[in-house]
């Protein structure tokens, strides 16, 4: 099953879950619900640890290498994330009410006692501290380590980050298909799965369209600042876009993104700095997806997202994306804390957004890395260089 990849396994899990919920015996659904309760409690326990494991070293690394080029690149990446996250809110606040009936699904099991199966048993797993506490500790330690250049602490938090990464990649991600199977089996048993699938098929179409529009805007801005044609640049970055769809990883796509950025004529030193950095801190595509899916889930629940509640969430999302681990679904894992603390996501809502996010993770990653090269073109101009494809001709031939 591991050879299939996460997305095919999730699709199989969703199909199996629907079939079990519609046609299977209730005892199987109860077994899955019991597993979901245990897994959900475990996820709630580790969320504060995930926040600390990625936010602390993320901030510490940015601060320790602080410089003019870093400040410019990080500033542009953050503004891009916030801009497109806010634009997504505006678009979806107009589009989603056209096909989502507010309150059509209640994700609170207590509200549907007559039509919800109970787990066989429960095992509470109280987190060591809350999400807000984890965020505050992470910012204090991250900034503090950067300020005092604490090598011992820095090494410790990186090792802790490695432990959390293995926890996600070796335990959470492999068990995720079973969890998703249980979620969809439960929804099918309740009779709400058709509504969810219908809504999110339409949401995904809008999300992918927003990804493409985002790429066009990013390269239009990059061309207006640094020169050249946006369509030529988009054609240039297309191999990296397709590579990201296949790998679901910004980090794994870095070599291809670098090669295509060289072909655009970006100075080698600028490209070598900006592309790996932006692969970590620039996740505009992931922000678009998380904003869209979270809004849809809240509307299904009967809550109407307002800009006053969403703009602070988007601001925090831009910071949290810096901490996203480099595994499939890493961005949504990093965002779980603020989804719960700022948007009030419950365990069923959290499980659903994980499934929905991972289902389109390839396209979000492709949008992320495409924007990285656009930022490289802008930083190239700000640094005083002109786009010169001939300057990298020998390097490109050597890479080929």
N, C-alpha and C positions, 0 to 999 in steps of 0.2 A: 504493500500500500504506500510505503514511503516514496517509492519510485514514481508514483503517480503525480506527486507534487501536492501542495496544500489546496489549491483551487479545485482540481478534480475530486479530491477527497471530500471537500465541502459540498460540492454539487451532489455527489453520491449520498452524503449524509442528509442533505435536504430532501432528496427524493425518497430515501428510506424512511426518514422521519414522517413525511407526509403519508406514505403508504401504511406505516405502522399506526399512525393516528387515525386514519380513515378505516382501515380494515383489520388491524391487529387486535389481539386481546388486550383488555385494559391493564392486565398485570404487567405486560411489557412496557406500556406507557408509564406505569407507576415506577418501574425499575429505572427507566430513563429519567423520570422526574426526581427520583431519589439521588441519582448521580448528579443531576443538574444542581440540586440543592447543595451537595457536598462541594462540587467544583466551584459553584458561585461563591460559597463561603470562603473557600481557599483563595479564590481570586480577590475577594474583598480584603483578605488578610495580607496578600502580597502587594496590593496596589501601592500603599505607602512606601514599601521597600523598592518597588519599581521606580517610583518618582525619585527617591533618594539615589538609587543606583545609577540613574542616567542624568538627572539634572545637575547633581554636584560635580561630577567630572566634566560635564559639558560646559558649565560656566567656568570652572577652574581652567580648562584648556583654552577657552576663548580669552580669558583675562591674562593668562601667563604669556600669551604671544601677542599682547595688545600692541598695536601700531596703527599708523595712518591707513595703510592698505586694508588691514583687518577691519578697522572701524568703518571705512567706506563700504566694503563688501558686505559686512554684517548689517549695516544700516539699510542698504539697498535690498538685501534679502528679506529683512524683517518688514520693511515697507511694502514689498511685493506681496508677502504673505497676508498682511493686514488688509491691503487694498483689495485683493481678490477674494479674501474671506468676507469682507463687507459687501462687495459687489454681489457675491453669491447670496448673501442674506437678502439683499434687495430683490434680486431676480426670483429667488424661491418664494419670497413672501407674496409675490404676484402670481407665480405659476402654481405653487402647491395647492392653494385653496380651490383651484379649478377642478382637481380630481381627488382631493382628500376630504372626506366627510369628518369634521372635527368630532372626536369622541367615539368614533366607530369601533375602537378597540380599547379595552381596559386592561392594562398590563399588571394590574394589582390582583393577585389571586383571591384576596379576601373579598373582592367585589363580585366574584362569580362562584361562590362556594358550591352552588348546585351543579355546575358544569365543569368543575375542575377536580382532577384526581389529586389526592394527597400523597406525599412521599411516604415510604414505609417507616423511615426514621430521619431525624435531623441531627446534625453535629455542629453547633455554633463554633465559629473560629474568630474570636474578637481580634482585630488588628492591634498591634502594639500602641499605635497612636493614629490619629485621624489624618485625612488627606491634607487639610489646611496646615496642620502641624508639620507634616512631611515637607510641604512646599516651603514653609518658612525656614525650617532647618536646612533644607537644600540650598536656598538662596544665601543664607548666612555662611554656611560652610564653603559653598562654591566661591563666593566673592572673597571670603577670608583666606582661603587657600591661594587664590590668585594674588591677593594683596601681599601676603607674607612670603609667597613663593615657597610654600611648605612642601618639600619633596617627599617627606615621609608620609604625610597625610594624603598627598596627591597619589602616591603609589598605592596606598591603602584603599582609597575610593575607587581607583581604577580596577583593583583586584575584586572589590565588592561589586563593581559594575559587571565584571566578567562572570561572577557567580550568578547575578540576576539575568544576564544574557543567556547563560546556559539553562537557567530555570525556565525561561520563556521558550527557548528553542527545543529543549529536551523533555519538558513536562507540559507546559501550558499549550503550546502549539500542537503537539501530537494528540492531546486529549480534546482539543477544540472540536474536531468533527463529531465526536460522541456527544459533546455538549450541544452542538448545533442540531444534531439529530433529535435530541430530546426536546429542544425548544420548538422545532417544527412539528414533532409528533404531538406535543401538547397543544399547539395552535390548531393543528388539524383536528384533534379530538374536540376542541372547543368550537370549531367551525369558523375560525378567523383567518386561516392560512391563505384562502383565496384572495381576501382583501389585501393582506400584506404583500403577496406576490404581485398583484395587479398594481398596487401603488408604487412599489420599488422598481418594477420594470420601467415605469414612466420616469421615476426619479433618476435612474441610471442613464437614460437617454439624455436628460437635461444635463446631468453631471458631465458626461463625455463631451457634449456640445460646449459646455462652459470651459472644459479643459482646452479644447481646440481654439476657442475664442481667446482664452488667456494666452496661449502660445503666440497667436497672431498679434495681440496687443503688445506682449513683451518684445517681440522682434521688431514691431513697428517703432516702439520707443527706442530700442537699441540702435536701429538704423537711422532714426532722426538725430540721435546724439553722436553716434560713431561713424555714420555714413554707410553706404551700400543699400542693397535691396532687401527688405524683410523676407520676401518670397525665396530669394536665393539662399538666405541664411536658414530658413525653415527646411528647404530642400536639402541643405547641407547637414542639418541635425537629424534628419529622418532615420539614418541607420542607427543612431544612438536611441532614438525613440522606440524603434522596433526591438532593439536589444533589451531595453528596459521592460518592455511588455513580456519578453521571454524570461528574464531573470527575476523580475519583481524586486530588484535591489538597485538602489542608486549607487552603492559602493561597487557592486560588481560591474556596473556599466561605466565606471570612471575611465578606463582605458579607451573605450570607443568615444565617449564624450570628449575626452582630451584630443583625440585624433581629429574629430570633426571641428572642434574649436580652433585647432591649428589651421585647418583648411579655410576657415573664415578669415584668417590673417591676424588673429590675436597674438600679441607678443608671447613667446614661449614662457617666459618667467611669470607673466600675469596669468596665463592659462593654468600653469602648474600650481599656482597658489589658489586661484579662485575656484576651479572646478572641484577639487577634493573638499574644500571648505564648504562650498554650496551644496555638495552632495549630503552634507550633514545638517546644515542650518536652513536651507531653502526648500520648503515643502509646500508650495502654493497649491499644487494639485491635491495633496492630501488634505489641506485645509478646506478646499472647495468640497471635497467628498464628505468630510466630517461635519461641516456646516450643513450641507444639504440633507444628509441622512438623519442627523440629530433633529433638525427642524421637522422632517417628515414624521419621525417617531413621536415627537411632542404633539404634533397636530393630530395624529391618530389617537393619542391619549386624551385629546380634548383641550390641550394647553396651547394657546396662541403665542408663539415667540414674538417678543417685541425687540426693537433695536436697542432699547435701554438695557435689556437683559443679555442680548447677544453680543453687543460690541465689547463689553469687558471680557466675555468668553473668548472672542476672537483675538483680543490683545494677549490673553494668557495662552491661547492656543499657539500663537506665533512663537512664544518663549518655549512652550512645552515641546514643540516640534524639533527644537534644537537637541532635545534629549531622546528623540525617537531612536530606538535600537535598530540596527541594520538587519532585521529579520523580516520575512513577510508578515504584514500586519503590525509591524513595530510601531507605526504612528498611532494607530488606534489604542494600542496597549499603553503608550505614553500618555494618551489623552484621557484615559479612563478616570483618573483622579478628578480632573476639572469637569468632566461630564457629570460626575456624581455630585461634586461639591457646588458647582455653579448652575447646573441645569436640572439638578434633582433626579438624575437617572436612577432607576431601581435596577435590581439584578436582572429581571427579564429584559428590560430595555437595554441594559449594557450588553447582554448576550446577543441580542438582535443586531445592535450596531456593529459588533465585532464581525458577525456573519456577513452583514451587508457591506462593510468596508473591505473585508478580505476578498469578497467576490469581484470587486473592481480594482483591487490593489495594483494590478499591472498597469492600468491606464493612469492611475494617480501618480505612480512612480515615473512613467514616461513623461507626464506633464512636468513633474519636478525637475528631471534632468534636462529637459528641453529648455526650461527657463534658466538653468545654470549657465549655459553658453551665452544667452542674451545678456545676463549680468556681467559675464566676462568681457563682452564687447563694450559695455558701458564703462566698466572699471578701466579697460584698456585706454579709452579716450580720456578719462579723468586723469589717468597717470601720464598723459602726454604722448601716447603712441597712436599711430595711425594703423588702420587695418591693412596688412600687407601680406596677402597669400603667398607671394613669391619668397618672402623671407623664411617661410617654414617649408619650402618645397623639398629641400633635401631631407629634412626631418620626417616629413610625411612619407616620402619614398622609402626611407629607412624603416618606418613603422610597417608599411605595406609588405 
